[in-house]
Amino acid sequence: MDQRTSSRNSRRGSLADLRRRSRPLLLVRAADQPRWTHLSQGQRPHRFGGRLTQGAIAIGVPLNLDQSTLDLIHDGEIVSCQLTPAGSNYTFLAQLQLGDRQGLAIYKPRDGESPLWDFPSGTLYKREYAAFLLSEILGWDFIPYTTIRDGPYGIGTVQHYVDHDPKQNYYNLAEDKANELRKIACFDLLANSTDRKPNHLLVDGGGKLWSIDHGLTFHSDTKIRTVIWDFGGRRIAKSHLNAVRKLARQLEAPEGRVQELVDQLYPDEVTSLQRRVEWVLDEGKYPGLPGRARRRRY
């Protein structure tokens, strides 16, 4: 067994330990100590020489995506890591620090992904990143900034944390979010979103709509599963189709960010993406049964 395999198995062991525990844990690393330490609920990092408190981890502070924030997400040290209770995969609220700059991010390690029968193991983090790249290429700013990097449980995605009201979700969105919701619905057709749930839509303190949790995307078989059926049978906006048309041309000769998107997927998944792009352009409408929306129609 080589050193890399041994290290990966060690991380899996740590995640297995988390699975057996019944209460939320906080993973902390003191600035002056090289080791990570698990804290039970109620313990404070200062007992281990750390400078952060458990309360500081629970408070979301929205970050402005200036260069210093991008540097923080890419290069900041993950000084603490709190396991979130929801979801079948391991997702952590991470505190990042780079110099005197601190902020929060969502960390999803590859080794924390639960096996699925219909998706290749260890690929969900790449799909999460590919979804961000697709939204960026389309010019649709609704997925929080995401990158792939290493962390305390190995390689995975690190995504800008969006401070939001957890009581708000798809079912109680205001009518002024209709245009953004149409854009997200179109995106789901392209990305082949297989797990669009109500709480995957967030509204931040400024009223902006965000879309999260895109690990189950880009399957080679069309299997769109979503709660967003508001617009069935209605035409997709011309501006959205123009962005999709540009994407079609870019996929024919990928370079830059488009090539990076392609690199995250299997060849048959790239081919399927191109077919869905052409399908959206040919149809020009949202699929579904008109008048059979699952919630009020806009």
N, C-alpha and C positions, 0 to 999 in steps of 0.2 A: 504494500500500500504506500503510495507516494505521499509527500508532505501535504500537497494540495487536497488529496482525497481525505487524508486524516483530519485536516482542518475543517473541511466541509462536514464530515461526520460529527465532529465535535460540536459544530454549530447546530446540527440537527438534534443532537442530544440535548442541548440547551433549550431548543424549542419544544422538544418532547417533555422536558421538565415543566415548562410553562403550561402545557396542555393538561398536566395532572393537577395543577393547582386550582383552587376554587375561587380565589380572590384576585383582583387586579394586582399586577406587580409593576414596579417602577425599576427600570434598569438605569443605573447612574454610573458616571465615571468622573471622579474628582480630577480637577485640572492638574494636580500635582501627583496623580497616581496612575500607573499604566493599566490597572485592572478594572474590570466591570464588576459591579456588585448588585445582586437582586435585593430589593427591599420589600418587605411585606407592607400591606396597607397600613398607613398610620406612621410608619417609620419615616424619618427625615434624612436626606442625604448628608446633613452636616455631621451626623454620627460617624460618617466614613471620610470626613475631610472635604466633602463636596461643598460647593458654594451655592448650589441651587436648592430651592425648597420644593416639596411636592406640590404645593399650591401654585407655584409659578408655572408648572407644566400644564395645569388645567385651564389656564387663561389664554385664549387665543387673541393674539395681536395681529391684525392684518398688516401685511408688508407691502410697501410700494415696490414695484418691480423695476427698481433702478439697478445700475450695474453692481452696486454693493450687495444688493439682495441676491442677484444672480450668482455673484461670487460666493455668498453665504450658502446657497443651495448646492452649488457645485463642490466647494472646497471646505465649507465649515465642518468643524468636528462635531459629531453627534455626541453631546455630553450627557444626555439622558434619553431614555426611551420608555414610553408608557404603552403597554398593550391595551388596545381598545377592545371593548367587549363584543362588538357586533361583527358579523361576517364569519365565513367558514375558513378564510385564510388569515394568517397572522398579519395584522396591521398595527403599526406603532405610531403614536404621536411623539415626534422626536424634537428635542431642543437642540438647535444648532448654534455654534459659537465660532466666530472668526474674528480674532482681535477683540475689539470692544463691542462688536456687533452680535446680537442674538436674535433668534427668531424661531418659529415653529414650522415643522414640515410633517408630511405623512410619509412614513417609510414602510415599504412593502418588500420584504426580502424574498428572493426566489425560493430559498429553502423553507419558507413558511407557507408555500402554496399547497393546498390539498389536491391530491390526485383526482382527475376527472376522466370519465370514459371517452369523452368526445373532444378533448383538447390535449395536445402533447404536454407531458409533464415538464415543468420548469420553464414554461414559455409565457405565462400570464404577465410577468413584469415587462417583457418585451412588447406585448400587445398593448399594455397600458401606455408605454412610451410611444408606440406607433400611433395610437389614437391622438395623443397630444401633437405629434408631428403632422398628422393629417389635418387637424383643426388649424394648426399654424400655417400650413401650406395653402389651405383654403381661405385664410384670412379671417377665420371665425374665432374670435377671442372668447371662448367660454369654457375651456379646459385649463385649470390652473397649471402654471409652469411646472414641467416635469423633466427629470433627467434620470439617467441610469448611473449608479455609482456604488461604491462599497459602503458597508455599514457594519455594526456590531454583529449582525447575523448573516453577513455575507452580501453579495451583490444583490441589487434590487432597485426599485424606483424610489426616488425621493421627490415629493411633490409639494409645492407651495401650499401651506395651510390656509384655507379660507375661513375666516371667522364668520359665523352664521348663527341664525336662530334654528335650533334643531326641530322646532315645532312646525317650521315651514317646509313644505315639500310640493310635489307635483299637484296634489289634490287641492291645495289652497293657494295656488299662484294667482296673483292679481291679473286682470285682463290686459294690463299694459305690458305683460310679458309674452303676449301672443307671438310677436314677430321673432323674438329670440327662441321661443319654443318651436316655431316652424323650422328655424335653422337647425336646431338640435335634432328634430325629427328627420330632416333631410340627411344630416350627418349619420344618424343611426342606420339609414338605408345603405350608405356608402361603406360604413365600417362593419356592417353586419352585426349590430349590437344584439347580443344574445341574452342580456341580463339587465335591461333598463327598468329599474325599480323606482317607485315614487320618491324615495329618499336619496336618490342619486342626483337630484336637482336641488341646488342650494341657492339661497339669496343672501348676499353679504350685507354689511351695514349700510352700504351706499345704494342698495336696491338692485345691484347687478346680479343676473342669473348665471350660475355656474353649473357645469356638468362634471361628475366624478365617477370613479369606478368603471373603468373601461378594459378590465383584464379579459373579459369574455367577448372578444371581438375578432374580426378578420378570419373567421372559419371559412374553409373552402366551400362548404355547403351553406346555401342560404337558409338561415334559421333565425330570422329577426324576431325577438321576443321583447315586447315593450309595453308600457302602460300608455304611451302617447299615441292615441288613435283619434285625436281631435279633428284631424284634417283629412281624413279618408275621402278620396275622390276629388279633392280640391287641387288646383294647380300649384305647383311649386313656383315660388317667386322667380322672376327673370334674373334678378341679381344673384340668387343662389345658383341657378342653372349656369350662369356665366362663369361662376367660380368652379363649378363642376366641369364645365367644358375646358377650362384652362388646365385643370387637373388631368383630364384625359390626355391632353397634348404632352404634359410633363411626364406622365407615366410611360409614354412611348420612347422617350430618351431620358431616363432619370439621371439627375445630377444633384449635387448639394443635398439639401434637406429631403428631397424626393428620393434620392438614392439611399439616404439614411433610413427613410421609411421602408423602402423595399428590403433593405438588409435585415430588418427585424422579423420578416415573414418568410415562410416557405414559398418556393416558386409557384406551387399550385394556388396558394393563397393570394399571391400577387396577380395571377391570371384571373382569379375570381373577383378580386377588387376591380380590375379593369372591366370585367363583364358587368358588375353592378353599376359602375360609372356609366357605361353605355346604356344600361337598362333605365337608369334614372333620367338620362338625357332623352331616350326614346319615348318614355312614358310621359315625362313632364308633370306627373301627378303623384300625390301620395297614395299608396295602396290602402285598401280598406273598404268598408261598406258605408257610403254616404248616409248620414242620419243615424248611424249606429255608434257614435262616439261614446266612450266610457265615462265621460264627464261632460260638463257643459261645453257647447261648441262656441268658439270665438267668432 
